[in-house]
Amino acid sequence: MPEYRIDFTIQRRAAGDEDFTDIGFGSSGGCGDVNAAAYEVESIIQNRQWETSGDMPEPEEVDA
């Protein structure tokens, strides 16, 4: 049975910036179908549970 995973990057462009910068990333993990993987990604993003590294802001700081 195939498995599906969606890898994603979240980028933001601040006012006055010319380009977007990475502020987070993540993966849905292994899912049995594309819809399940998409649902998992949506949940991770809505619940601010994506991963960060380096000087990326913490997820809870993004909307502040």
N, CA, C and O of each residue as an XYZ file, in Angstrom:
256
protein
N       0.850     -1.179      0.000
C       0.000      0.000      0.000
C       0.895      1.242      0.000
O       1.831      1.318      0.796
N       0.632      2.201     -0.862
C       1.485      3.401     -0.903
C       1.252      4.303      0.299
O       0.183      4.302      0.910
N       2.280      5.067      0.616
C       2.178      6.096      1.649
C       2.479      7.434      1.007
O       3.180      7.509     -0.002
N       1.948      8.480      1.596
C       2.137      9.827      1.083
C       2.618     10.736      2.205
O       2.217     10.598      3.361
N       3.482     11.662      1.834
C       3.973     12.646      2.789
C       4.056     13.988      2.076
O       4.472     14.063      0.920
N       3.661     15.031      2.764
C       3.786     16.382      2.232
C       4.835     17.101      3.072
O       4.672     17.245      4.284
N       5.914     17.552      2.429
C       6.922     18.395      3.072
C       6.570     19.838      2.745
O       6.211     20.153      1.611
N       6.673     20.711      3.735
C       6.309     22.098      3.482
C       7.274     23.076      4.137
O       7.958     22.759      5.110
N       7.301     24.271      3.568
C       8.061     25.392      4.096
C       7.109     26.572      4.208
O       6.316     26.823      3.301
N       7.186     27.287      5.304
C       6.391     28.495      5.481
C       7.336     29.678      5.324
O       8.387     29.745      5.960
N       6.943     30.599      4.473
C       7.758     31.785      4.227
C       6.948     33.045      4.505
O       5.721     33.052      4.407
N       7.669     34.114      4.857
C       7.011     35.395      5.147
C       7.838     36.506      4.521
O       9.068     36.453      4.495
N       7.135     37.515      4.016
C       7.802     38.725      3.523
C       7.311     39.886      4.370
O       6.126     40.221      4.358
N       8.211     40.483      5.091
C       7.864     41.625      5.942
C       7.726     42.876      5.090
O       8.283     42.960      3.995
N       6.989     43.834      5.596
C       6.820     45.106      4.897
C       8.189     45.711      4.613
O       9.032     45.807      5.505
N       8.398     46.109      3.387
C       9.666     46.708      2.996
C      10.707     45.725      2.508
O      11.706     46.132      1.913
N      10.499     44.441      2.744
C      11.443     43.421      2.263
C      11.155     43.107      0.805
O      10.004     43.145      0.371
N      12.199     42.797      0.051
C      12.029     42.442     -1.351
C      11.699     40.966     -1.541
O      11.069     40.597     -2.533
N      12.114     40.124     -0.608
C      11.965     38.691     -0.798
C      11.370     38.044      0.445
O      11.357     38.633      1.526
N      10.879     36.824      0.273
C      10.363     36.028      1.372
C      11.514     35.340      2.100
O      12.537     35.026      1.491
N      11.350     35.104      3.405
C      12.320     34.332      4.180
C      11.593     33.177      4.856
O      10.415     33.286      5.197
N      12.301     32.081      5.046
C      11.730     30.907      5.705
C      11.489     31.204      7.178
O      12.364     31.733      7.863
N      10.296     30.861      7.660
C       9.998     31.024      9.082
C       9.574     29.703      9.725
O       9.350     29.654     10.934
N       9.463     28.637      8.939
C       9.087     27.342      9.487
C       9.034     26.276      8.426
O       9.068     26.562      7.229
N       8.950     25.028      8.883
C       8.920     23.905      7.965
C       8.310     22.704      8.677
O       8.133     22.722      9.895
N       7.994     21.682      7.932
C       7.452     20.487      8.541
C       7.094     19.436      7.518
O       7.365     19.580      6.325
N       6.480     18.375      8.008
C       6.099     17.250      7.181
C       4.874     16.591      7.777
O       4.678     16.588      8.992
N       4.050     16.031      6.901
C       2.846     15.349      7.369
C       3.142     13.967      7.936
O       2.275     13.378      8.583
N       4.331     13.437      7.715
C       4.609     12.061      8.090
C       4.018     11.131      7.051
O       3.524     11.600      6.025
N       4.051      9.848      7.278
C       3.509      8.887      6.321
C       2.016      8.720      6.494
O       1.550      8.380      7.581
N       1.257      8.956      5.433
C      -0.199      8.854      5.480
C      -0.682      7.918      4.377
O      -0.010      7.763      3.357
N      -1.820      7.308      4.571
C      -2.360      6.339      3.628
C      -2.908      6.922      2.346
O      -3.037      6.213      1.348
N      -3.238      8.231      2.356
C      -3.696      8.870      1.124
C      -3.372     10.361      1.170
O      -3.020     10.904      2.217
N      -3.497     11.005      0.022
C      -3.138     12.415     -0.094
C      -4.023     13.287      0.797
O      -3.536     14.240      1.404
N      -5.302     12.976      0.880
C      -6.206     13.782      1.711
C      -5.808     13.739      3.182
O      -5.872     14.756      3.873
N      -5.405     12.583      3.656
C      -4.970     12.465      5.045
C      -3.702     13.283      5.286
O      -3.568     13.929      6.325
N      -2.780     13.256      4.337
C      -1.550     14.043      4.459
C      -1.870     15.535      4.461
O      -1.302     16.288      5.253
N      -2.769     15.967      3.587
C      -3.163     17.372      3.528
C      -3.840     17.802      4.830
O      -3.601     18.905      5.321
N      -4.675     16.942      5.382
C      -5.355     17.248      6.641
C      -4.326     17.419      7.764
O      -4.447     18.322      8.591
N      -3.322     16.553      7.786
C      -2.299     16.640      8.824
C      -1.509     17.936      8.711
O      -1.224     18.580      9.720
N      -1.151     18.325      7.480
C      -0.433     19.587      7.274
C      -1.287     20.766      7.729
O      -0.796     21.660      8.418
N      -2.563     20.770      7.346
C      -3.467     21.846      7.760
C      -3.537     21.950      9.281
O      -3.521     23.050      9.834
N      -3.615     20.817      9.947
C      -3.681     20.803     11.406
C      -2.394     21.351     12.024
O      -2.446     22.138     12.969
N      -1.250     20.941     11.498
C       0.037     21.428     12.010
C       0.118     22.943     11.894
O       0.547     23.622     12.827
N      -0.296     23.471     10.746
C      -0.216     24.915     10.518
C      -1.215     25.666     11.401
O      -0.849     26.646     12.050
N      -2.465     25.219     11.431
C      -3.481     25.906     12.234
C      -3.142     25.904     13.716
O      -3.434     26.870     14.421
N      -2.530     24.831     14.192
C      -2.193     24.717     15.614
C      -0.802     25.240     15.944
O      -0.321     25.090     17.067
N      -0.153     25.862     14.946
C       1.180     26.462     15.118
C       2.177     25.458     15.687
O       2.870     25.746     16.663
N       2.246     24.275     15.071
C       3.136     23.215     15.546
C       4.251     22.897     14.559
O       4.859     21.830     14.641
N       4.535     23.821     13.611
C       5.601     23.552     12.667
C       6.955     23.701     13.351
O       7.046     24.222     14.463
N       7.986     23.249     12.689
C       9.338     23.284     13.233
C      10.042     24.565     12.819
O       9.698     25.183     11.812
N      11.033     24.952     13.613
C      11.855     26.113     13.307
C      13.315     25.758     13.555
O      13.628     24.772     14.223
N      14.191     26.573     13.008
C      15.620     26.415     13.277
C      16.299     27.766     13.150
O      15.751     28.701     12.567
N      17.490     27.855     13.700
C      18.272     29.084     13.585
C      17.538     30.295     14.119
O      17.059     30.286     15.253
N      17.448     31.343     13.304
C      16.836     32.596     13.744
C      15.370     32.721     13.347
O      14.816     33.820     13.349
N      14.736     31.590     13.004
C      13.301     31.618     12.684
C      12.508     31.931     13.940
O      12.853     31.462     15.025
N      11.425     32.737     13.803
C      10.604     33.021     14.984
C       9.839     31.768     15.428
O       9.563     30.875     14.627
N       9.511     31.727     16.692
C       8.696     30.637     17.197
C       7.299     30.764     16.597
O       6.831     31.878     16.363
N       6.625     29.641     16.344
C       5.311     29.703     15.701
C       4.313     30.638     16.391
O       3.551     31.330     15.715
N       4.310     30.667     17.716
C       3.360     31.514     18.432
C       3.682     33.001     18.297
O       2.840     33.839     18.620
N       4.890     33.350     17.822
C       5.278     34.728     17.621
C       4.902     35.258     16.240
O       4.967     36.466     16.009
N       4.516     34.389     15.330
C       4.304     34.774     13.929
C       3.165     35.772     13.778
O       3.305     36.730     13.018
N       2.065     35.593     14.454
C       0.920     36.472     14.323
C       0.912     37.640     15.303
O       0.041     38.508     15.243
N       1.880     37.652     16.196
C       1.919     38.708     17.231
C       2.314     40.048     16.661
O       2.393     41.032     17.395
